């Protein structure tokens, strides 16, 4: 089985390509055995950071440490880091068993030692019946399991996964996320997964490092990032939300009383403080709205998007922006239809975010 996972420390790492910054003073730590996701939009620096950890190139400044020891001068081949590439990078002319054993042979292992380790890894990923097949004879999910077995076979201290599910269809992707997370946890290895898919990061990671333009926006567990985002970028990037412009009336005890066109007055518990009259952006998750016959929000159904267990409803207001509202799908119930009038209320004001309007992102 894989050796115990290592503690990975990223200390003040910056990197630039031809003078153009890609990472700026990035620092965080991954505890042994943790699965951490690097999440962010294209160009945020997550793949650059993964390549620095792997040793494919050296950062402009800062240091990468494993169990407290810098590895900046250690060649990639000697870092004891396993990698699962986006396209799996299996050797097409080698069968499954020889693909899994390739790294072991490259390290100088031979004979029964390699065979025993390959058998162990194939049993771990439930691919022992496919040992003699070529990669071209496998499905995408099977190839992914082989790539993971190859990465784990060399007993790495750290495993890096670069967009490992992007080539899979949606139905298979969820199954593989569950399976791969289980395998990584079973192995005890420290893991870093790079993804731009918010749902993937939320479902797989113990912690998520959210990157934006080369800088860390926030680090936290999935629930923390979704329920308590510290910046408007994190709030809008992770999950869906409604951005509603408002103006602060004043403090209402432990809450801010905010006037929101089309929604009325809403008191949102928060320790943030702004001067009366301040223009603010309030964020409300679609699932934080409820149908309420006596609710203060009056609107009209513009369109409905059935998404299986939930229906996403676009609601036009007499004043203010249209709202995205997520309601549980009621099988056999009387469905709403475009043009129908309805009233809404906010389920939990504490679940709303409050940000200075100056921090609001530009409209797409």
Beta strands, then each sheet from edge to edge (+ up, - down):
strand 1: 8-17
strand 2: 20-30
strand 3: 35-39
strand 4: 61-66
strand 5: 69-70
strand 6: 81-84
strand 7: 158-162
strand 8: 190-195
strand 9: 207-212
strand 10: 215-220
strand 11: 242-252
strand 12: 255-260
strand 13: 264-269
strand 14: 279-284
strand 15: 289-291
strand 16: 297-307
strand 17: 310-317
strand 18: 323-328
strand 19: 341-346
strand 20: 353-356
sheet 1: 2+ 1- 4+ 5-
sheet 2: 6+ 7+ 8+ 3+ 9+ 10-
sheet 3: 13+ 12- 11+ 14- 20+
sheet 4: 15+ 19- 16+ 17- 18+
end
